[in-house]
């Protein structure tokens, strides 16, 4: 039977050991080579003297062997001796060996600096690797003597050399502190103190300054780290509910950063400038009633909130608006700030910055989630590699403990693993496959029919509102009818989709979430498409003599506010009532699951409304930021009180990748197409806004270029750039082709890296099998040798018995 052995190896000193420099414990390759060579020499020396490795505790090996798995190989003592010489068995070192090694290093360092040597001391007084022990037990009796010799050698070094030597020792902080205290001697007994006093004071002053600057930098970094919003709340959510639920709140935080990035240029170049130079009020405005917070109309209509408030002239320039609706004629002296041009370029700039940030975030997320191609071994990684040893506070360690426990609970589902194993082992029958396909087709038809019905309802209701007369100021509450219908459909249809998805019984939890996201996304995008056609196709023609841009901005504001209010009602009453009904009526302790797909799509829907309304309501990102701030605290409170983690969680990194991808392609791309069509094709209102009197909003840029052509030769290069770079469609197609080529190359690089990772994993697996094969072969060779040796002894004994006596 296999036994646990304790190895006591005595290595004789050689000239190579005395003259060569021993490797640092942080040079792993040198450590492997040196210790492998040492154990090889010890093995040869032990074999020459026919020494056997003796077990430490005979009973311990028997008990360990009895508890081992059946079929475990039983190796001979020679095989165990060779296995003990493997690098993986010779990494660990005892504290006594470490002290002995660094004592030898201090001796060599002192010899190089011209200090007196220990040549007169006896051989037994010089520590070496002869007393090397691979087991951390109490058998090392001369450890204190070696430590005292090391302290004496440390005292003979300079302060810098001593500190450097102590830093390189793989010992605990307490042992290093003890050695530093013992190596510090009184000033009167130090050699050469007067000669090196100035140098040592300078070195102490330098070390103190460097340490103070280092501590200051660490404190500043800690302060910046602590200033991050919702730091403790995010840690608590991740610890109690896992990384899959945490990804929703991280995505909400990302959207808040996008809105801040969107709002700052708008405040600096449009809202702030126009607020500093306000236009003359057209007349007495309506009084504030409080209903404006829901409708966005009333007293808000003539503020910087909407498009119609902004002027169409150079600011700080006295100019009366002409009767024909054309632009004001600039005078010679005035502030050269063209508001139409600033409005157009600022909106284009913020969309370009958002596009670059989204593409960068998506590429980074793809690199983090798909570059490692497999999730095999996630349990081992969670158990052995997930603990952060830098955590020192009690609450942080408790959160990390809860997070690891949540991950293990989330990834360990015996019934699901058994179902997946059965699915891989035996294929389904033909009837089972046909039944599953029929259920899938039926569920998809019902979902698509529901989406089509919602789209028809929104279109019919919007057409009904278009045919009615304009709503008066006393009936502004009727403007909330269309936003209420749209938000109720967006809120109720996902529950129907969730009930139909229970009939499908998907095998993969990731596939189930992907299907739910796809269905909800189709619903929301179709409804937004109907609304965009309603705004730019029907309302522009119906509101010819009015400011239709203000109406579109107010519609988007109402949709944002009503969506937020219905989300609050669904969170507070839906999840709370469901938990109370489950506990009181059905006598169950289980809380409802946190629906990640539906909540994330609600965030994407709200952000799409914000991007659609930037042109018509520059302050809509501020409203969205306030909405996200309140939504975070409401969702966090409801999650901690009424919800539990999903029963089938999946990888948070891939969830973040999917979220950013959906935010980029359907959401941002659709909003960019909508705004480009409004800028290039739709005629602005003739009574309000910075583009009044123009055929399109883009014509403001053309008028500016014509003025530059007449300004003089100094700015003549700007019209050339506009003509050859902006209006030239070939460059646009070329840039699009280059972007697609870069995306394709990145995809191919990621695929190649995943293939290389798979090949390396196969190579590691093959090397493990090779080791097992070589060990078995080695064991068989030794068994044959033992049998041949036993047969020779038996033959010799038989020959002796048959030999006649003298």
N, C-alpha and C positions, 0 to 999 in steps of 0.2 A: 504494500500500500504506500501511496505518496505521503511523505512526511515533510513538515516544515523544518528547515535546517537553519542553524545559526553558524555562519562562517567566521572563523578566526584565522586570518591570513597574515603571516609574518613575511614581510618582503625584505630581503637583505639589501643594504645600501650598495650602490654602484657608483662608479665615477661619473656616469652620465647624470645620475640624480644629483650629484654634488655640484656639477658644473653647469648644467642646463637650468634655464629659468622655468619655474613651474607656471602653468597657465592660471589665469584668474578664474574664479568660479563663474564669472559671467561669460567667458568664452566657452560655449557649450561644445563646440567641435573639438577644441583642445582637451577639454575635460574628458570627453568620450575616448579620444585616442590615448591620452596618458593613462587613464584608469584601465582601459582595455589592455594596454601593454603591461601594466603592473600585475593585473590578475593573471595574464598569460604567463608571466615569469613565475608567479607564485604557483600556478597550476603545474608548470614543468618541474619546479623545485619539489612540490609535494609529491608528484608522481615519481620523481627520482628516489625519494626516500620512503616511498610506499606508505604515505600518510593518508588516512581516510578522514573525510569530513564527518564529524560526530554530530548527531542531533542534539539540540538544546534540551527539549522536553519530549521524551518518547511518547507520553500520553497525548500531547497536543497534536502531534501528527496523526495519531490514530483517530482522534475525534474529528479532526478536519477531514480526514479521508472518508470517514463514515458519513459525513454530511454532504460530501460532494456528489455530483451527478453521476449516474451510472454510465459506464463506458469510458471513464476518464483514463488516459494512458498512465501507466505506472513505469517510471524510468529507473534505470539503475543508477548507482552512485557515480559512475563515470560520466553518464549522460547528464546528471545533475551538475557535475563539476564543470562541464563544458557550457551548460546553460547559465551557470553562475558567472561565466566570463563574458556574457553578452553585454553590450553597452547599456541596454535598458536595465540591467541588474546592478550596474556599478555606478549609477549616478549619485545616489544618496551617500552623504558623508556625515560622520559624527562631528560634534563640536570639538572634541579633542584633536581630530585630524585637521580640522580647519585651523585651529590655533597652532598646531605643529607646522603646518604648511606656511602660514604667515610669519611664524618665527624664523623659518629658514629664509624667507624673503627679506625680513629685516636684517638678518645677518649679512646677506649678500649686498643689500643696500648700504649697510655700514661699511662693508669692505670696499665698495666702490668710492665712498666718500673719504677714505683714508683713515678710518677710525680703527682702534685696536681690535684685533681679532680674538676669537675664542680658541686659538690653536692649542693653548696649554691645557685646556679642559679635557677630561677623559672622554672616551668614546661613549660611555653610558650616559654622560651628561648632555650629549647632543641629541635632541629629539629628531626622529626621522620617521619614515613610513613603515618602519618595522612594527610599530605598535598600532598600525592601521586596523581599524575594526569596522566592519560593515553593519553592525548592529548597534542601535542606540541603547545600550544597557549600562549597568554600573561596573563593568569589567575594566574600564579604563582607570587604573589607579594612579597613573602619573600625570593626570590632567592638570592638577594644581601646580605641579612642578614646571610643566611646560608653560602654563599661564604666567608664572612668576618670571621665567626666562624671557617670555615675550614682553612683559612689562618692562624689564630691564633694557631690552633692545629698543622698545619704543621710547624710553627715557633718553636714550642716546641720540635720537633723531631730532630734527628740527620740528617746529610746530606745524609747518605746512606739510612736511613729509609724514608726520604722525597722523594728521587729520586725513590726508589722502589714503594712508594705509588703513585707518579705521573705517573709512567710507567703503573701501573695497572688500572688507570682510563680510562674508554672508552670515552674520550673527544678528541676534535681536538687538533692539535699541537699548534695552536694559544692560545687556552684556557689553555693548560698545561703550555705554556711559560708565560702566564699572571699570573697564580698561582705561578709559580716558582719565578718570579720577585717580586711579592707581599710578598712572604714568606721569602725573603732574607732581613734581618735586619742589621743595622749598628753593627760593632763589639762591640762598647761600650755598646749597649743595650742588647746584647745576654747574656743569663745566662750560666754560667759555661764555658765561652770562654777560660779562662786561663787554666782550668783543662783539657780541651779537645783540646787544640790548636795543640799539636803534633799529636794526633790521626786524627784530621781533615786535617792537612797538608798531612799526609801520605795517607789518603783516597783520597784526591784530586789528589795527585801525581799518585796514582795507577789508578784512573779513567782516568786520562789524558793519561797515557801510554797505557792502554787497548784500549781507543778510537783511539789513533794514530795507533796502530797495526791493529785495525779493519779497519780503513780507508785505510791503506796501502794494506791490503789483498783485500779489495774491488777494489782498483785501479789496482792491479795486475790481478785480475780476469777479470776486464773490459778490460784491455789490451790484455789478452789472447783471450777474446771473440771478440775483434775488429780485431785480427790478422787472424781470419778465412777467407778463400778466398771467395770473392764474397758475402760478408754479405749484403751490401746494395742492390746489384743487385738482389739477391734472394728475399729479402723483397719486392722490387718493382714488380718483376714478380708475386709473390704470391698475392700482393694487387690488381694488375690490371687484372690478368687472372685466379686467383683461384688456389687452391691446386692441381688440376689435372694436369695443365700445369707445375706447380712448381715441381711436382714429376719427370718429365723428366730431369730437370736441377739438381735436387738432385741426381738422378741416374747417371748422367754424372760426378758429383762430386765424387760419390762413386767409379766409375770406375777409376777415376784419383788416388784415394787413393789406390786401388788395384794394379795399375801399379807402383806406388811408392814403395809399399810393395814388389812387384816383382822385381823391378830394383835394390834396395839397396843391397841385398845379391849377386846378379850377379856382380855388380860393385866391391864389396868388395873382393870376393873370386875367381872370374874368370877374369873379364876384367882388373881390377886394377893390379892384380898380373902379368898377362901376358904382360900388357903394361910396367910394371917395368922391366921385363926381356924379351925383344922382341927377336924373333928368327932371324936368318940371312936371309936377303931377297933372294929369289930364283933368282932374276935378276932385271934388270931395269923395273919398272912398267910403265903402260900407264899413259899418262898425263891427268890431270883433264880437262874435256870438258864441264861440267855442265849437261850433259845428265844423269850422274850418280845419280843425285837427283831424277830422275824418274825411271830409270831402276835398280838402286842398283848395277850395275856391274862396269866395268872399273877399275878405281883406288880404288874403295871401296872393290874389291874382296880380296885384300891382306891386310886387316886391321882387327882390333878386332871386326869389325861388324859381321863377319861370322865365322862359325865353322872351316873352313880350316886353319885359321891363328894360331890356338892354337897347342902347341907342345904335344908330347906324352912321355915326360920324366920329371924327377924331376928337378925343376927349379934351376937356379944358379949353374948348374953342367956342366962342359965342357964335351960335348959328341957330336960326329959326327954321324949323322943318318946313320945306316948301309945300305948296298946295297940291302939286302934281304927284307927290309921293317919291320924287327922286332923291338922290343923296345930297347932303349938304356940300357946298363948295368951300374947301378949306382956305383959310387965310394964310398970310405969310408967316405970322408969328403965332405959334400954338404948340401944344404938346403933341409930338408926332407919335401918337398911339392910336392906331386904327382899330376900333372895336370890332368891326366885322371880320377883319383879318385875324385879330387876336382870338376871337371866338372860334373861328374855323381851325386855326393852327393849334390852339390849345386842346380842342377836342380830338384832333388827329394825333397830337403828341401823346396824350394820355392813353389813347387806344394803342398806339405803337409801343409805349412802355409796358402796358399790360400784356400785349402779345408776346414781347420778348421775355417778360417774367414768367408767363405761363409756359412757354416753350422750354425755358430753362428748368422750371420746376418739374415739368413732365419728363424731360430727358433724365434729370437727376433721380426722379422717382423710379423710372424704368430701370436705371442702372442699379439701384439699390435692391429692387424686388426681383428682377429676372436674371441678374448676372449669376447668382447662385442657383443652379438649375434644379435642385432637388430638396425636398423637405425631409428626407430620410435621416433618422438619427436625431430628430428634434427633441425626443424625450431625454436622451443622454446629454444633449447640449443644455437643456433646461436644468437638469439635475446638477451637472458638474461645472458648468461654465457661466451660469446666469447670476451668481452672487457677486455683488460689487463690494470688494473689501475696503474701499475708501469710505464707506458709510460708517459714521461714528455716532450720530445722534440716534436716540431711541425710537423716535417717531419715524425717522427715515428707514431704519432697519425693519420696523414693523410693517411699513408700507411695502418694502421690497419682499418681505416674507409673504405677505398677502398676495402680491403679484405673482410670485413663483407658484404659490398654491393654486391660484386661479388658473394659471397656464396649465398646470398638471391636470386639474379638474376638467379644463376645457378640452384638452387633447386626449384624454383617456375616457373613451366610451366603449366598454366591452361589447355591447350589443351592436353598435355601429361597425366596430372592427370585424365582428363575426359576420355581419351582413355583407360587408365588402369582401371578406375572404370567401364567402359562399358565392358571391357574384363572380369573382375571378376564377373560382374552381370549376363551377359548372355553368354552361350557357343556358339561357332560358329556352323554353320550348317555343315552337312556332305560334301556338295559340297565345302564350303569354306576351310575346313580342307584338302580335297584332292587337291584343287588348291594350297594351301600353301605348302603341302608336295611335289607336283610336281615341284614347283618353286625352293624349297630348293635342291631337288635332281639334277635338271638341272644346277643350279648354282655351286653346288659342283663338278659335272662332268666336267663342263667347267674349273673350277679352277684347278682340278687335272690334266686335260688334258694339261692345260697351263704349269703346273709344270713339267709334263712328257716331254713335248716338249722342255722346257728349259734344262732339264737334258740331253736329247739326243743331243741337239745342242752343249752343252759343251763337252760331251764325244766325239762326232765326230770331233770337232775342235781340241781337245787335241790330239786325235789319228793322225790327219793330221800333227800336229806340231812334234809329236814323230817320224814319218816316214821321216821327212825332215832332212837334214844334219845340224850339229851344226851351230849356227849363229856366224858369224865372228864379230870382234870388230867394223868394220865399219858399220855393220847392227844391232847394238844393239837396235835401235828403234823398230825393228820387234818383240822384246821380249814383247812389251806392247800389242800385239794383243790379247792374251788369257785373261789378266786382263781386257782389255776394253770390250770384249764380255761378260765376267762374270758380271762385274759391270753394264753394260747396261741392261742385263736381270734382275738383282736384282733391278734396278731402275725403269724399265718400267712395269714389271709384277704386282707390288703392285697397280699401277694406274688402271690396268685392273680389279684386284680383287675388288678395291673400287667401280668401276662402276657397277660390277655385284652384289655387296652387296646392292646397292640401289634397286634392284628388290626384295630382300628378305623381307624388311620391318619388322625388328625385333621389338618386343614390348619392350624389355629391352635394355637400352643403354649399360649396362655392357656386355650382351650377344653379342651385335654387335661388341664391341671392342675385346672380347675374340675370336670370329670367325675370325676377321681380323688378330689378332696376330697368330692364329693357321695356317692360310693359308700362311702368309708370312714366318712363321717359317719353315713350311714344304718345301717351295721353297728354302730357304737359306741352310737348313741342307742337302737337297738332292744334291744341287750343290757342297757344301763342301765335301760331301761324294765322289762324282765323282772325285773331285780334289785330295783328299787323295789317292784314288786308282791310279790315274794318276801319282802321285809323288812316292809312295812307291812300286807300282806294275809295272809300265811301265818305268819310268825314271831310276830306279835303274838298270834294265837290259840294257837299252839303253846307259847309261853312265858308263860302266864298268871301263874304264881306266881314268875316270875323277872324279872330286869331286862332287858327286851328292848332298851331303849335302849343299854345297854352292849354287847349283842351286835351291834347295827347299827353302833355306833362301831368295834368291833373288826373287823367285816367290811370296813368302808371303810378302816381302817388296813392290813389285810392286802392289800387290792387295791392300795393305793398302794405298799406296799413291794415286792410281787411284780411289779407293773408296772415299777418302777424297776430291779429286778434283771434282768428279762428284757430291758429296754431296754439295759442295760449289756452283757449277753451278746450281744445282736444287734449292738451297735455294735462291740464288741471282736473278736468271732469272725466275724460275718457279713461286715462290710466288710473286715476284715483278711484273712480267708481268701479272699474273692473277689478281692482285689488280688493275693495270692500265687498263686492259681490262674491268673489272667490273665497274670501275668508269667512263671511257670515252665512251666505246661502249654501254654497257647496262644501263648506268646512274643509277647504284646502288651504295649505300654507304657501302654495306656489304663487309667485307674483308673475304678472305678464312680462313677456320678453321685450327687450328694447329693440324696436324695429329699425335697424341701421339703414336699410335701403330706402325706406320711405322718408325718414328724417333727413338723410343726405340729399335726396332729390328735392325736398322742400327748400333746403338751402340753395341748391343750384337754381331752382325756379326763382327764388327771390333775388339772387345775384343777376340772373338774366333780365329781370325787370329793371334792375338798376342800370345795367349797361344799355338797355333800350332807351331809357329816359335821360341819359346824360346830356344829349343834345337839346332836349326840350325842358329839362329841369336840372340845372347845374348843381343844385344842393341835394339832389336825391341820394348821392352816396353818403351824405351825412345822416339822412334818415335811415338808410340801410345800416350804417354803423351803430346807431342807437338801437335799432331792432336786434342786431346780432348781440350786442352787450346784454340786453335784457333777456334775450332767448337763452344765452349761456347759463345764466343763473336760474332761470325757470327750469330748463332741461336738467341741470345738475341736481336741483332740489327734488324734482320728480323722479329722477333716476335713483337717487339714494333712498327715497321713501317708497316708491311704488313699483319699481322695475327690477329685473334681474338680468344677468348676462345671457346672451343667446345660447340656446342649447347646442347649436352647431356653429361655433365660431370658426373663422378661417383667418388666413394670414393678414395681419394688419398692414404690412408693407404693400401687398398687392391690392388691398382695399384702397389705400391712399393713392396708388397708381391709377386705379379705375376712377376714383373721384376726380383727380386732376385731369384725366383724359376727357371725362364727360364735361367738366367745366370748360375745357379748351375747345373741343370740336363742336358739339351740338350747341352749347350755350354761347360762348364768345364768338364763334364763327357766325352763328345766326344773327346775333346782335350787330356784328360788323357789317354783314350784308344788308341788314335793315337800314342802318345809318348811311351806308354808302348809297343806297337807292334814294334815301331822303335828301342827301346832299347833291347828288348828280342829276336826278330825274324830276323830283317834285318841286313845283313852284312855291316859293315862300309866300306868306301873307303880305298883303300890301299895306296893312294898317299897323303892324307891330313888328318888333324884333330888329336885329341888326342887319338883316338881309332884305328889308322891305324895298320894293321897287325893282328887284332883280328877277331874272328868269329862273335861275337856280342859285343855291347857296355857293356852289363852286365858282360862280362868275365873279364873286368878290376877289378871289385870287387872281383872276385874269385882269380885272381892272387895276389891281395893284401892280401887276407886271407891266401894263401899258404906261402907268405913271412912271415906273422906273426907267422905261425906255426914253422918256422925255426929260428925265432928271439930269442926265449928263453922262460922260464916259466913265466916271468912277464906279458906277453901279451897273454898267452895261453887261457885266458877266452874269448878273442875276437873271435877266430875261433869257439869256442863252441857256442857263442851267434849267430854267423852267420849261423851255421849249424842247430841249433835247433829252432831259432826264425825267421830267414829270409827265409831260404829255406824250412822250414816245412810248407806245405800247410794247415795242420790242424789248426794252429793258425790263418792263414788268414781267413779260413772259420769261425772260432770261433769269430774273431773280427767283421767280416761282420754280423754274426748272432746277436751279442750283439748290434751292431749299429742299425740294423733293429728293434730289440726289444725295444731299447730306443726310436726310432722314433715312434713306435707303441704306446708305453706307453704315450709319450707326446701328440700324437693325441687323445688318449682316455681321458687324463686329460683335454685337451682343450674342448672336447665334453661334458665331465661332468660339467665343469664350465659353458658352455653355457646353459646346461639344468638347472643348479641351478639358473642362472640369469633369465631364462624364468620363472621358478617357483616363484622366488622372485617378478618379475614384475606382475605375476598373483595374488600373495598375496597382493601386494600394491593396485592393481585394486579392488580386493575383499574387502579390508579394506575401500576403498573409498565408495564402494557401501553400505557397512555396516553402515558407518556414515550417508549416506543419508537416509538409512532405519530407523536408530534410531532417526534421527531428525524428520522424518515424523511421526513416532510413538509417539514421545514426543509431537509434535504439535497436533496430534489427541487426546492424553490424555488431554491436556490442553483445547482443544476445548470442549471435553465432560464435563470437570469440569465446564467450563464457562456456558455451556448449562444447566447442572444440577443446578448450582447456580442461574441462571436466572429463571429456572423452580420453584425452591424453593421460590425465591422472588415473583414470580407470584402467586404461591399457597398461600403464606402468605397474599399477598394483596387481593386475592379473598376471603380468609377466613375472613379477616377483614371487607370486604364489606358485607358479608352475616351474620356477627355476629350482633344480635339485640342490639341496644343501651341500656344503663342503664336507 
